[in-house]
Amino acid sequence: MKTKGERQFLTISDVAKQLGLSVVTVRRYVRNGTFPHPKREFFGRQSVAIYSSADVEALSKILERLRKGVGHV
């Protein structure tokens, strides 16, 4: 977990590791609407997708439903 000021956040690679997915798969799920779009923060000129622990929990539930065959990929 990284910090920016007082706030803590997870990067897409942190999320992918926690979910057992690749970064490419997480991005594909976001792009096709399976996962919601993450919030974005600017670090200098670079825009970075950031996730909270609550986001990871929600994504985990979506992934569980996908693995049970309920939902779309």
LINKA-V784109 format. One record per backbone hydrogen bond with DSSP energy under -0.5 kcal/mol. NH is the residue of the N-H (numbers start at 1). CO is the residue of the C=O. Records with the same first field share a line. If there is no record, write none. Layout:
BEGIN
NH->CO ; CO
END
This chain:
BEGIN
2->9
4->7
7->4
9->2
10->51
15->11
16->12
17->13
18->14
19->15
20->16
21->16
26->22
27->23
28->24
29->25
30->26
31->27
32->28
33->30
34->29
35->29
39->50
41->48
43->46
44->42
45->43
46->43
48->41
50->39
51->10
56->52
57->53
58->54
59->55
60->56
61->57
62->58
63->59
64->60
65->61
66->62
67->63
68->64
69->66
70->65
71->69
END
